[in-house]
Amino acid sequence: MTFEETDIEIRHTICAICNPHTHCGIDAHVKNGVIIKVEGTKENARSGGTLCSKGAASRQYIYNQERIRSPLMRKGKKGSGEFEQISWNKALDIIADRLNSIKQDSGPESVAFYAGFSKWMRPFLKRLSYSFGSPNYCTESSVCFTATQIAGMLNFGYFGKPQLDKAKCLLVWSNNPFYTNTASVRKLLDARERGLKIIEVGPLLTPLTNCADIHLRMRPGTSGALAMGMAHVIIGEGIYDQDFVGNWTHGFDAYQKYAAQFTPEKTEEITQVPKERIIAAARLFAQTKPAAIMSGASPTVHHTNGVQNHRAILALLGLTGNFDCEGSNYVMPPAWLHAANGMKTRQTAYEQSRPLSEMAPPISAEKYTVWNQLIGEAQAMELPYRIQNANPYPIQAVVGFGMNYRMWPGSDALKKSLQQLGFMVNVDLFMTDTCRLADLVLPACTSFERSELKVYNEDYIIWTAPVIAPLWESRSDTDIIFDLARRIAPGDDLMQQGYEANVDWILEPSGFTVAGLKPFPVGCRITNIEKPPYQKYKSTGFPTPSGKMEFASTILEEAGMDALPVYREPKYSPVSTPELASEFPLILTTGARLPMYVHSRTFRLPWTKRLHPNPTLDIHPVNAAQRGIFQGDRVTLITPRNSFEVDANLTEIVPPGTVNIYHGYTDPEINVLFEPDYLDPISGFPGFKSALCDVRKAPHSRRDEW
């Protein structure tokens, strides 16, 4: 659409700042090749014309002065930030020469390929890694989502999302959609107005808390005990689904015996949730059908007992027969990049250009055997160890796309490893601190400057077109990947054909093509799909070793681990390490988001930055008073590993005994407070949400200066 009098043209794209299943439609007002305004696309089936604060600040994102403008080669010491501009051809040739040399001398497995944020390029980078011959493709999902996926696979073999429009009860476990998935909130509130009962679980108060019928505010890290306490009530009162349990589950007798330990009184003692609320929540969930569970991507699994905690939560679905039926957690095969709507693609086949059996074991294969069995990528938490340790083979190079070393626990340890790494490339929009550790830095462009395939759960698909030309010398991630493929994976005939041909190959089962999607700039409805039936297990069984939903996991048992979702205290807690807790009496939880920020990306945008410009530590007024701390005081946050200073925010958002610091700020760097090995033994996920700490008034707090 063009306004002839003003020469303003409205061009359509998507905002790719957030997670792939939440990308909102954008109407970009373009004049003389410059975006002067952004609005939401009303026709977009996901967002319906709305934008959050991040999307509304898109112009500050696109035209940010911290954008990398050209390929850069390090000329000073690593980390010095001294680079010189080089051409694209020279940069790509240097990368290819180094990677091919490492491949010849040490094997392709000595090169790790890493996909950070955003996630849109991942299938193409994974194929590049495998076609090069390296099993060490890894992603930021090593700390996000994958552990919950593992829990679902161990219990059910697969998993599904809640059907909000048909559910009558929703158990929301540590999920704050108002901040992390705003486009879904309207559907949730509409369902509530239709009578949906909501049980919210989590230590922090959220905007959803006021909408919930019951709120269970547990001690961080005790989700598994709370879920087993609910199971105790459901089994003891005989309100579980005896037909489903009797015919479609494995290990129920052992699970029932284990649940008997978690009386309401005992569960209250562990979790600090009043027993009356535990009983009420258990009855409401079991007796209000259909019911479903909505959990966050990582809050329940960012603990040293995370996978088993999440298994205990998901077991409530099997216990009540609320799985893969109308209004419950309905299983839909994935279509493209986490979207699931019944549309068929060849994404998995595309990514797996070479079987893992033809490559060396990935870096995490020995330590995380269950991960290695279930997840088709390496666990990135192993990177710092394998850069330092050459047994059985060294990691000599890392090719990163949007890599952020600060997402690792003990992030300073990974920084040290990267400084010692032989060769590192990072592709990004902005000159981040991770880029400053690289030997070569390549400038990526935003979603406004490239084309992308986007599939939505709402039976909707779009192929975007660039609304402006790539700024400076920036390029699309996929252009970079396919140019590298021509240099380091010449034997991959499909990758030699280029981006659009590869997307066509992936889309072939769906009947869509890139050429066929281009005439629909705002996207189009997918009408030629057949939704899978409910209760698929009745005809095919569950995709688990037993063919049933497993209360006792066969895979974990064979790996020498607890088959049942056994509750264990966090590695450091008032119960597991009381002597340590006497010195560090508070529980530290971190990683929760503020609505205007996603990772560290939007901290550099003036509009979003001014909404919460400085990091603060949330502390309950009771704990603050015990320490003589007032609002805005400078305090020292201390863990057994490290400490830093931050401003105090007195709030009842956190319960007494717990302190919270929000995710994404780079100064102070929160993850230096955690030990690098503070990890879940099954998934390798960090225990970011349950560690021990103390808070002390800083020697020169602001109040002291008054």
C-alpha positions as CSV (number, residue, x, y, z in Angstrom):
1,M,0.0,0.0,0.0
2,T,1.3,3.5,-0.9
3,F,0.2,6.9,0.1
4,E,0.9,8.8,-3.1
5,E,0.8,12.3,-1.5
6,T,3.5,11.4,1.1
7,D,5.5,8.7,-0.8
8,I,5.0,6.5,2.3
9,E,4.6,2.8,1.5
10,I,3.3,0.2,4.0
11,R,5.3,-3.0,3.8
12,H,4.7,-6.1,5.8
13,T,7.0,-8.2,7.9
14,I,7.3,-9.8,11.3
15,C,9.1,-8.8,14.5
16,A,11.7,-11.5,15.3
17,I,13.0,-10.0,18.6
18,C,11.1,-12.5,20.8
19,N,10.6,-16.3,20.7
20,P,9.7,-18.0,17.3
21,H,6.1,-18.9,18.3
22,T,5.3,-15.3,19.3
23,H,6.6,-13.2,16.3
24,C,4.0,-10.5,15.7
25,G,3.0,-9.0,12.4
26,I,4.5,-5.6,11.5
27,D,3.3,-2.9,9.2
28,A,6.4,-0.9,8.4
29,H,5.8,2.6,7.1
30,V,8.7,3.2,4.7
31,K,9.7,6.5,3.0
32,N,12.7,6.9,0.8
33,G,14.0,3.5,2.0
34,V,13.7,4.4,5.7
35,I,11.3,3.0,8.2
36,I,9.6,6.0,9.8
37,K,6.9,4.1,11.8
38,V,5.8,0.6,12.8
39,E,2.3,-0.7,13.6
40,G,0.9,-4.2,14.2
41,T,-0.6,-6.1,11.2
42,K,-4.2,-6.7,11.9
43,E,-4.4,-9.6,9.6
44,N,-1.7,-11.5,11.5
45,A,-3.4,-14.5,13.1
46,R,-1.1,-14.5,16.1
47,S,-1.0,-10.9,17.1
48,G,-4.0,-9.4,15.5
49,G,-2.5,-5.9,15.1
50,T,-1.0,-5.6,18.6
51,L,2.6,-4.9,19.5
52,C,4.4,-5.1,22.8
53,S,6.9,-2.5,24.0
54,K,9.8,-4.4,22.3
55,G,8.1,-4.4,18.9
56,A,7.0,-0.8,19.3
57,A,10.6,0.1,19.7
58,S,11.7,-1.6,16.4
59,R,13.1,1.5,14.8
60,Q,15.5,1.9,17.7
61,Y,16.5,-1.8,17.2
62,I,17.0,-1.5,13.4
63,Y,18.8,1.8,13.4
64,N,20.8,1.3,16.6
65,Q,24.3,2.8,16.5
66,E,25.7,-0.4,18.1
67,R,24.9,-2.4,15.0
68,I,27.9,-4.0,13.4
69,R,28.3,-2.4,10.1
70,S,30.9,-4.6,8.2
71,P,32.9,-7.8,8.7
72,L,35.6,-7.3,11.3
73,M,38.9,-9.1,11.9
74,R,40.6,-9.0,15.3
75,K,43.9,-7.1,15.3
76,G,44.5,-6.7,19.0
77,K,44.5,-9.1,21.9
78,K,41.4,-11.2,22.4
79,G,38.8,-9.2,24.3
80,S,40.5,-5.9,23.5
81,G,37.8,-4.8,21.1
82,E,40.4,-3.9,18.4
83,F,39.2,-4.9,15.0
84,E,39.8,-3.9,11.4
85,Q,37.3,-3.9,8.6
86,I,37.6,-6.6,5.9
87,S,35.5,-7.7,2.9
88,W,32.9,-10.4,3.1
89,N,34.8,-12.6,0.7
90,K,38.0,-12.3,2.7
91,A,36.1,-13.0,6.0
92,L,34.4,-16.1,4.6
93,D,37.6,-17.4,3.0
94,I,39.5,-17.0,6.3
95,I,36.7,-18.9,8.1
96,A,36.7,-21.7,5.5
97,D,40.5,-22.0,5.6
98,R,40.7,-22.3,9.4
99,L,37.7,-24.7,9.7
100,N,38.9,-27.0,6.8
101,S,42.4,-27.0,8.3
102,I,41.1,-28.0,11.7
103,K,38.9,-30.7,10.1
104,Q,42.0,-32.1,8.3
105,D,44.2,-32.1,11.4
106,S,41.9,-32.9,14.2
107,G,38.6,-34.0,12.7
108,P,35.4,-32.0,12.0
109,E,34.2,-32.7,15.6
110,S,36.8,-30.2,16.8
111,V,34.6,-27.4,15.5
112,A,31.4,-26.5,17.4
113,F,28.5,-24.6,15.7
114,Y,26.4,-22.6,18.0
115,A,23.0,-21.0,17.5
116,G,21.9,-18.4,20.0
117,F,19.3,-15.7,19.4
118,S,17.3,-15.4,17.4
119,K,16.3,-18.9,16.5
120,W,15.1,-18.6,12.9
121,M,18.3,-19.8,11.2
122,R,18.7,-23.0,13.3
123,P,17.7,-25.7,10.8
124,F,20.1,-24.4,8.3
125,L,23.0,-24.1,10.7
126,K,22.4,-27.6,12.1
127,R,22.5,-29.0,8.5
128,L,25.7,-27.1,7.9
129,S,27.3,-28.5,11.0
130,Y,26.3,-32.1,10.1
131,S,27.3,-31.7,6.5
132,F,30.7,-30.4,7.6
133,G,30.9,-33.5,9.8
134,S,30.6,-32.1,13.3
135,P,28.1,-33.5,15.8
136,N,28.7,-30.5,17.9
137,Y,25.8,-28.3,16.9
138,C,24.4,-26.7,20.0
139,T,22.1,-23.9,20.9
140,E,20.9,-21.6,23.7
141,S,18.1,-24.2,24.2
142,S,20.8,-25.9,26.4
143,V,19.4,-23.6,29.1
144,C,15.9,-23.0,27.6
145,F,13.0,-25.4,26.9
146,T,14.9,-28.6,26.2
147,A,14.8,-29.9,29.7
148,T,11.0,-29.6,29.8
149,Q,11.0,-31.4,26.5
150,I,13.1,-34.2,28.0
151,A,10.7,-34.5,30.9
152,G,7.7,-34.8,28.5
153,M,9.6,-37.4,26.4
154,L,10.5,-39.5,29.4
155,N,6.9,-39.6,30.6
156,F,4.9,-39.7,27.4
157,G,7.4,-40.0,24.5
158,Y,6.2,-36.7,23.2
159,F,4.2,-33.7,24.5
160,G,1.6,-31.2,23.5
161,K,0.4,-27.7,24.2
162,P,-2.8,-26.8,26.2
163,Q,-6.0,-26.2,24.2
164,L,-7.0,-23.0,26.0
165,D,-10.3,-22.6,24.0
166,K,-11.5,-26.0,25.2
167,A,-9.9,-26.5,28.6
168,K,-12.0,-26.1,31.8
169,C,-9.0,-26.0,34.2
170,L,-5.5,-24.8,33.6
171,L,-2.6,-25.5,35.9
172,V,-0.1,-22.7,35.1
173,W,3.2,-23.7,36.6
174,S,5.9,-20.9,36.7
175,N,4.7,-19.2,33.5
176,N,4.0,-15.5,33.2
177,P,2.5,-14.9,29.8
178,F,1.8,-11.3,30.5
179,Y,5.5,-10.7,30.3
180,T,6.8,-13.5,28.0
181,N,4.0,-14.3,25.5
182,T,1.7,-11.3,25.4
183,A,0.0,-12.4,22.2
184,S,-1.5,-15.4,24.1
185,V,-2.9,-13.4,27.0
186,R,-6.1,-12.4,25.2
187,K,-6.9,-16.0,24.6
188,L,-6.2,-16.9,28.2
189,L,-8.4,-14.1,29.5
190,D,-11.2,-14.9,27.1
191,A,-11.1,-18.5,28.3
192,R,-11.2,-17.3,31.9
193,E,-14.3,-15.3,31.1
194,R,-15.9,-18.4,29.7
195,G,-15.3,-20.1,33.0
196,L,-11.8,-21.5,32.8
197,K,-10.5,-22.3,36.3
198,I,-6.8,-21.3,36.8
199,I,-4.4,-22.7,39.3
200,E,-1.2,-20.7,39.4
201,V,2.0,-22.1,40.8
202,G,5.2,-20.2,41.4
203,P,7.2,-18.3,44.1
204,L,6.8,-14.9,42.5
205,L,3.6,-12.8,42.3
206,T,2.7,-12.1,38.6
207,P,-0.1,-10.3,36.8
208,L,-1.7,-13.7,36.4
209,T,-1.9,-14.1,40.2
210,N,-4.9,-11.9,40.5
211,C,-6.7,-13.9,37.7
212,A,-6.1,-17.3,39.4
213,D,-8.6,-19.2,41.5
214,I,-5.8,-20.7,43.5
215,H,-2.2,-19.6,43.9
216,L,0.4,-22.0,45.3
217,R,3.4,-20.1,46.3
218,M,6.1,-22.6,46.9
219,R,9.8,-22.4,48.0
220,P,11.9,-22.2,44.9
221,G,13.2,-25.6,43.8
222,T,10.4,-27.7,45.4
223,S,8.0,-28.1,42.5
224,G,8.5,-31.8,42.4
225,A,7.5,-32.2,46.1
226,L,4.4,-30.0,45.5
227,A,3.4,-32.1,42.4
228,M,3.8,-35.3,44.4
229,G,1.8,-33.8,47.2
230,M,-1.1,-33.1,44.8
231,A,-0.7,-36.7,43.5
232,H,-1.0,-37.9,47.1
233,V,-4.4,-36.2,47.5
234,I,-5.7,-37.3,44.0
235,I,-4.7,-40.9,44.6
236,G,-5.8,-41.0,48.2
237,E,-9.3,-39.6,47.5
238,G,-9.7,-41.9,44.5
239,I,-10.3,-39.1,42.0
240,Y,-7.6,-40.2,39.5
241,D,-8.6,-41.6,36.1
242,Q,-8.5,-45.3,36.9
243,D,-9.2,-46.3,33.3
244,F,-6.3,-44.4,31.9
245,V,-4.0,-45.4,34.8
246,G,-5.0,-49.1,34.6
247,N,-4.7,-49.4,30.8
248,W,-2.1,-46.9,29.6
249,T,0.5,-46.4,32.3
250,H,3.7,-48.1,33.4
251,G,5.0,-48.0,37.0
252,F,1.9,-46.7,38.8
253,D,2.2,-49.0,41.8
254,A,5.7,-47.7,42.6
255,Y,4.5,-44.2,41.9
256,Q,1.5,-44.6,44.2
257,K,3.8,-46.0,47.0
258,Y,6.2,-43.1,46.6
259,A,3.4,-40.5,46.5
260,A,2.2,-41.8,49.9
261,Q,5.1,-40.1,51.5
262,F,3.9,-36.7,50.5
263,T,1.1,-36.1,52.9
264,P,-0.3,-32.5,52.8
265,E,1.5,-31.9,56.1
266,K,4.8,-33.1,54.8
267,T,4.4,-31.3,51.5
268,E,3.6,-28.1,53.3
269,E,6.8,-28.5,55.4
270,I,8.9,-28.9,52.3
271,T,7.2,-26.4,50.0
272,Q,5.8,-23.8,52.4
273,V,2.5,-24.0,50.7
274,P,-0.4,-24.3,53.1
275,K,-1.8,-27.8,53.1
276,E,-5.4,-26.6,52.6
277,R,-4.4,-25.0,49.3
278,I,-2.6,-28.1,48.2
279,I,-5.7,-30.2,48.8
280,A,-8.0,-27.6,47.1
281,A,-5.7,-27.4,44.0
282,A,-5.5,-31.2,43.7
283,R,-9.2,-31.6,43.8
284,L,-9.9,-28.8,41.4
285,F,-7.4,-30.1,38.8
286,A,-8.5,-33.7,39.1
287,Q,-12.3,-33.0,39.1
288,T,-12.5,-30.3,36.5
289,K,-12.2,-31.9,33.1
290,P,-10.7,-31.4,30.7
291,A,-7.7,-29.9,32.3
292,A,-4.3,-28.9,31.0
293,I,-0.9,-27.7,32.1
294,M,0.9,-24.6,30.9
295,S,4.5,-24.3,32.1
296,G,7.3,-21.9,31.2
297,A,10.1,-22.9,29.0
298,S,12.7,-23.0,31.8
299,P,11.6,-21.9,35.3
300,T,10.6,-25.4,36.5
301,V,13.9,-26.9,35.2
302,H,16.4,-24.2,36.1
303,H,17.2,-26.3,39.2
304,T,19.7,-29.0,40.0
305,N,16.7,-31.3,40.3
306,G,14.8,-29.8,37.4
307,V,14.0,-32.7,35.1
308,Q,12.6,-34.9,37.8
309,N,10.6,-31.9,39.2
310,H,9.1,-31.3,35.8
311,R,8.4,-35.0,35.3
312,A,6.4,-35.0,38.6
313,I,4.4,-32.0,37.3
314,L,3.6,-33.6,34.0
315,A,2.7,-36.9,35.7
316,L,-0.4,-35.2,37.0
317,L,-1.7,-35.2,33.4
318,G,-1.4,-39.0,33.2
319,L,-2.8,-39.4,36.7
320,T,-6.0,-37.5,35.8
321,G,-6.2,-38.8,32.2
322,N,-5.8,-35.3,30.8
323,F,-3.4,-36.1,28.0
324,D,-3.9,-35.8,24.2
325,C,-7.6,-35.4,24.5
326,E,-9.9,-32.4,23.7
327,G,-9.1,-29.5,26.0
328,S,-6.0,-31.1,27.5
329,N,-2.4,-31.1,26.4
330,Y,-3.1,-32.1,22.8
331,V,-0.2,-33.6,20.8
332,M,0.4,-32.0,17.4
333,P,3.4,-32.9,15.3
334,P,5.8,-30.0,14.8
335,A,5.6,-28.1,11.5
336,W,8.4,-25.6,11.5
337,L,10.5,-24.0,14.3
338,H,8.4,-25.0,17.3
339,A,5.1,-24.3,15.6
340,A,2.6,-27.2,15.5
341,N,-0.6,-27.1,13.5
342,G,-0.8,-30.3,11.6
343,M,1.1,-29.0,8.6
344,K,3.7,-31.4,7.3
345,T,7.3,-30.4,6.5
346,R,10.6,-32.1,6.2
347,Q,12.4,-30.1,8.9
348,T,13.8,-33.0,10.8
349,A,15.0,-34.8,7.7
350,Y,16.5,-31.6,6.4
351,E,18.5,-31.0,9.6
352,Q,19.8,-34.6,9.8
353,S,21.9,-34.4,6.6
354,R,24.2,-37.0,8.1
355,P,23.4,-39.6,10.7
356,L,25.1,-39.2,14.1
357,S,26.4,-42.8,13.8
358,E,28.7,-41.5,11.1
359,M,30.3,-38.8,13.3
360,A,32.2,-38.8,16.5
361,P,30.2,-38.6,19.8
362,P,29.1,-35.1,20.6
363,I,30.9,-33.3,23.5
364,S,28.1,-34.0,26.0
365,A,27.5,-37.7,25.0
366,E,29.3,-39.3,28.0
367,K,28.2,-36.9,30.7
368,Y,24.5,-36.5,29.7
369,T,23.5,-39.9,28.3
370,V,19.8,-39.3,28.5
371,W,20.1,-35.9,26.7
372,N,22.3,-37.6,24.1
373,Q,19.6,-40.3,23.5
374,L,16.7,-37.9,23.2
375,I,17.9,-34.6,21.9
376,G,19.5,-34.1,18.5
377,E,22.1,-31.6,19.5
378,A,25.0,-31.3,21.9
379,Q,24.6,-29.8,25.4
380,A,26.3,-26.5,25.2
381,M,27.1,-26.4,28.9
382,E,30.0,-28.7,28.1
383,L,31.7,-26.2,25.9
384,P,34.0,-24.5,28.6
385,Y,35.1,-27.9,29.8
386,R,35.9,-29.3,26.3
387,I,37.7,-26.2,25.2
388,Q,40.0,-26.7,28.2
389,N,40.2,-30.5,28.1
390,A,41.2,-32.3,24.9
391,N,39.9,-35.7,26.1
392,P,38.8,-37.5,23.9
393,Y,39.1,-34.6,21.4
394,P,39.6,-30.9,21.7
395,I,37.2,-28.1,20.7
396,Q,39.5,-25.8,18.7
397,A,36.9,-23.5,17.0
398,V,33.4,-22.1,17.6
399,V,31.2,-20.7,14.9
400,G,28.5,-18.8,16.8
401,F,25.4,-17.0,15.6
402,G,24.1,-14.7,18.3
403,M,26.2,-16.3,21.0
404,N,26.1,-14.8,24.5
405,Y,28.6,-16.2,26.9
406,R,26.7,-14.7,29.8
407,M,24.0,-17.4,29.6
408,W,26.4,-20.0,31.1
409,P,26.6,-20.4,34.9
410,G,30.0,-19.2,36.0
411,S,29.9,-17.1,32.9
412,D,33.4,-15.8,33.7
413,A,34.7,-19.3,33.3
414,L,33.4,-19.6,29.8
415,K,34.8,-16.2,29.0
416,K,38.2,-17.4,30.0
417,S,37.8,-20.5,27.9
418,L,36.8,-18.5,24.8
419,Q,39.8,-16.2,25.3
420,Q,42.0,-19.3,25.1
421,L,40.1,-20.8,22.1
422,G,42.1,-21.2,18.9
423,F,39.5,-19.7,16.6
424,M,36.1,-18.1,17.1
425,V,33.6,-16.5,14.8
426,N,30.4,-14.7,16.0
427,V,27.6,-13.4,13.9
428,D,25.4,-10.8,15.5
429,L,23.5,-7.5,15.0
430,F,25.3,-5.7,17.8
431,M,28.9,-5.5,19.0
432,T,28.4,-7.5,22.1
433,D,31.0,-8.5,24.7
434,T,30.9,-12.0,23.2
435,C,31.8,-10.5,19.8
436,R,34.8,-8.8,21.4
437,L,36.2,-12.2,22.2
438,A,36.0,-13.4,18.6
439,D,38.6,-13.5,15.9
440,L,36.1,-12.6,13.2
441,V,32.8,-10.8,13.7
442,L,30.1,-10.8,11.0
443,P,27.2,-8.4,10.8
444,A,23.7,-9.9,10.6
445,C,20.6,-8.0,9.7
446,T,17.2,-7.7,11.3
447,S,13.9,-9.4,10.2
448,F,13.1,-6.1,8.5
449,E,16.0,-6.6,6.1
450,R,15.6,-10.2,5.0
451,S,13.2,-12.9,4.0
452,E,12.0,-15.6,6.4
453,L,9.5,-18.5,6.5
454,K,7.1,-18.2,9.5
455,V,4.5,-20.8,10.5
456,Y,2.1,-20.2,13.4
457,N,0.1,-22.5,15.6
458,E,-3.0,-20.7,14.4
459,D,-3.0,-22.4,10.9
460,Y,-1.2,-19.4,9.4
461,I,1.9,-19.1,7.3
462,I,4.0,-16.2,5.8
463,W,7.0,-15.7,3.7
464,T,8.3,-12.3,4.5
465,A,10.1,-9.9,2.1
466,P,12.7,-7.3,3.1
467,V,10.9,-4.0,3.8
468,I,14.3,-2.1,3.5
469,A,17.6,-3.1,2.1
470,P,20.2,-4.5,4.6
471,L,21.8,-1.6,6.4
472,W,25.5,-1.0,5.9
473,E,27.1,-4.3,4.9
474,S,24.9,-6.5,7.1
475,R,23.6,-9.8,5.7
476,S,21.0,-12.3,6.4
477,D,22.1,-15.2,8.7
478,T,21.0,-17.7,6.0
479,D,23.1,-15.9,3.3
480,I,26.1,-16.3,5.6
481,I,25.3,-20.0,6.3
482,F,24.9,-20.9,2.6
483,D,28.0,-19.0,1.6
484,L,29.9,-21.0,4.2
485,A,28.3,-24.2,2.9
486,R,29.8,-23.6,-0.5
487,R,33.2,-23.4,1.1
488,I,33.1,-26.0,3.9
489,A,30.4,-28.5,2.8
490,P,30.7,-28.7,-1.0
491,G,29.4,-32.3,-0.9
492,D,26.0,-31.1,0.3
493,D,24.3,-30.7,-3.1
494,L,21.1,-29.3,-1.6
495,M,22.8,-26.5,0.3
496,Q,24.6,-25.6,-2.9
497,Q,21.3,-24.7,-4.4
498,G,20.7,-21.8,-2.0
499,Y,18.2,-20.6,0.6
500,E,14.9,-20.6,-1.3
501,A,15.5,-24.0,-2.9
502,N,16.2,-25.4,0.6
503,V,13.0,-23.9,2.0
504,D,11.1,-25.4,-1.0
505,W,12.6,-28.8,-0.2
506,I,11.5,-28.5,3.5
507,L,8.0,-27.4,2.5
508,E,7.4,-30.0,-0.2
509,P,5.0,-32.3,1.8
510,S,2.9,-29.3,2.7
511,G,2.2,-28.2,-0.9
512,F,3.6,-24.7,-0.3
513,T,6.5,-23.1,-2.1
514,V,8.3,-19.9,-1.6
515,A,7.1,-18.7,-5.0
516,G,3.5,-19.5,-4.0
517,L,3.7,-17.6,-0.7
518,K,5.3,-14.4,-2.1
519,P,2.0,-13.0,-3.4
520,F,0.7,-13.0,0.2
521,P,2.8,-10.4,2.1
522,V,0.7,-10.5,5.2
523,G,0.5,-14.3,5.1
524,C,-2.3,-16.7,4.5
525,R,-4.4,-19.3,6.2
526,I,-3.4,-23.0,5.9
527,T,-6.5,-24.9,4.8
528,N,-5.1,-28.1,3.4
529,I,-4.2,-29.8,6.7
530,E,-5.8,-32.6,8.6
531,K,-5.6,-32.3,12.3
532,P,-4.4,-35.5,14.1
533,P,-6.9,-37.3,16.2
534,Y,-7.2,-37.1,19.9
535,Q,-5.9,-39.9,22.1
536,K,-3.5,-41.2,19.4
537,Y,-2.1,-43.6,22.0
538,K,-5.2,-45.8,21.7
539,S,-4.2,-46.8,18.2
540,T,-0.4,-46.5,18.3
541,G,0.5,-46.6,21.9
542,F,2.9,-44.1,23.5
543,P,6.4,-43.6,21.8
544,T,8.1,-44.8,25.0
545,P,10.0,-48.0,25.5
546,S,7.0,-49.6,27.3
547,G,4.5,-48.2,24.8
548,K,2.7,-46.6,27.8
549,M,2.8,-43.3,29.7
550,E,5.7,-44.0,32.2
551,F,5.4,-42.9,35.8
552,A,8.6,-44.9,36.1
553,S,10.9,-44.1,33.2
554,T,12.5,-47.0,31.5
555,I,15.1,-44.8,29.9
556,L,16.2,-43.3,33.3
557,E,16.2,-46.8,34.8
558,E,18.5,-48.1,32.1
559,A,20.8,-45.1,32.6
560,G,21.1,-45.9,36.3
561,M,19.0,-43.0,37.5
562,D,15.8,-42.8,39.5
563,A,13.0,-44.2,37.4
564,L,10.3,-42.4,39.4
565,P,10.1,-38.6,39.5
566,V,12.0,-38.6,42.9
567,Y,12.1,-35.3,44.7
568,R,15.5,-34.2,45.8
569,E,16.4,-30.9,47.4
570,P,18.4,-28.4,45.3
571,K,22.2,-29.0,45.6
572,Y,22.4,-26.0,47.9
573,S,19.3,-25.3,50.1
574,P,18.3,-24.7,53.7
575,V,17.5,-28.5,53.9
576,S,20.3,-30.1,51.9
577,T,23.1,-27.8,53.1
578,P,22.0,-26.3,56.5
579,E,25.6,-25.3,57.5
580,L,26.0,-23.4,54.3
581,A,22.5,-21.9,54.7
582,S,23.5,-20.6,58.1
583,E,26.0,-18.3,56.3
584,F,23.8,-17.8,53.2
585,P,20.2,-17.9,54.6
586,L,18.3,-16.5,51.6
587,I,17.3,-18.3,48.4
588,L,18.4,-16.7,45.1
589,T,16.2,-17.0,42.1
590,T,17.0,-15.3,38.8
591,G,16.0,-15.5,35.1
592,A,12.5,-14.0,35.3
593,R,11.9,-11.4,32.6
594,L,10.6,-7.9,32.6
595,P,8.0,-7.3,29.8
596,M,10.2,-4.8,27.9
597,Y,13.3,-7.0,27.8
598,V,14.3,-10.2,26.1
599,H,17.8,-11.5,26.9
600,S,20.2,-8.6,26.6
601,R,19.0,-7.3,23.2
602,T,16.5,-4.7,24.1
603,F,18.5,-3.2,26.9
604,R,20.2,-1.0,24.3
605,L,16.9,0.6,23.1
606,P,16.2,4.0,24.7
607,W,12.4,3.4,24.9
608,T,12.6,0.1,26.6
609,K,15.7,0.9,28.7
610,R,14.1,3.9,30.4
611,L,11.2,1.7,31.7
612,H,13.6,-0.1,34.1
613,P,17.1,1.4,33.4
614,N,19.0,-0.1,36.3
615,P,19.1,-3.6,37.7
616,T,17.5,-4.1,41.1
617,L,17.3,-6.9,43.7
618,D,13.8,-7.8,44.8
619,I,13.8,-8.5,48.5
620,H,10.8,-8.9,50.9
621,P,10.3,-6.0,53.4
622,V,10.7,-8.5,56.3
623,N,14.1,-9.6,55.1
624,A,15.1,-6.0,54.3
625,A,14.1,-4.8,57.8
626,Q,16.2,-7.6,59.4
627,R,19.2,-6.2,57.6
628,G,18.5,-2.5,58.0
629,I,17.9,-2.1,54.3
630,F,15.6,0.6,52.8
631,Q,14.2,1.1,49.3
632,G,16.9,2.1,46.9
633,D,19.8,1.3,49.2
634,R,22.9,-0.1,47.7
635,V,23.3,-3.7,48.8
636,T,25.8,-6.5,48.3
637,L,24.4,-9.8,46.9
638,I,26.7,-12.7,48.0
639,T,26.8,-16.3,47.1
640,P,29.4,-18.9,48.0
641,R,31.1,-18.2,44.7
642,N,31.0,-14.4,44.1
643,S,29.4,-11.1,45.0
644,F,28.4,-7.8,43.5
645,E,26.5,-4.6,44.4
646,V,23.0,-3.7,43.2
647,D,20.1,-1.5,44.3
648,A,17.5,-2.9,46.6
649,N,13.8,-3.0,45.7
650,L,11.6,-3.8,48.6
651,T,8.6,-5.7,47.3
652,E,6.2,-8.5,48.2
653,I,6.5,-9.9,44.7
654,V,9.0,-12.2,46.3
655,P,8.1,-14.3,49.3
656,P,10.0,-14.0,52.6
657,G,13.3,-15.8,52.4
658,T,13.7,-15.4,48.7
659,V,15.4,-12.7,46.6
660,N,15.0,-12.2,42.9
661,I,17.1,-10.4,40.3
662,Y,15.8,-10.0,36.7
663,H,17.3,-11.6,33.7
664,G,19.4,-9.9,31.0
665,Y,21.4,-7.1,32.6
666,T,25.1,-7.2,31.8
667,D,26.2,-5.1,34.7
668,P,26.1,-6.6,37.2
669,E,26.5,-10.0,35.6
670,I,24.3,-12.3,37.6
671,N,25.6,-15.6,36.4
672,V,29.1,-15.1,37.9
673,L,27.4,-15.9,41.2
674,F,26.8,-19.5,40.2
675,E,29.3,-22.3,40.0
676,P,29.9,-23.6,36.4
677,D,28.9,-27.1,37.6
678,Y,25.7,-26.1,39.4
679,L,23.7,-28.2,37.0
680,D,20.9,-30.8,36.7
681,P,22.5,-34.2,36.2
682,I,20.0,-35.3,33.6
683,S,19.7,-32.3,31.4
684,G,22.8,-30.2,32.3
685,F,20.5,-27.2,32.9
686,P,21.8,-24.6,35.4
687,G,20.2,-24.2,38.9
688,F,19.6,-20.5,38.2
689,K,16.3,-20.4,40.3
690,S,17.3,-22.1,43.5
691,A,20.7,-21.3,45.1
692,L,21.8,-19.9,48.4
693,C,22.8,-16.3,49.0
694,D,22.8,-13.4,51.5
695,V,22.1,-9.7,51.1
696,R,24.0,-7.1,53.1
697,K,23.9,-3.4,53.2
698,A,26.8,-2.0,51.1
699,P,29.4,0.0,53.0
700,H,28.4,3.1,51.2
701,S,24.6,2.7,50.6
702,R,22.6,5.6,49.3
703,R,20.8,6.1,52.6
704,D,24.2,6.4,54.3
705,E,24.9,9.3,52.0
706,W,21.8,11.2,52.9
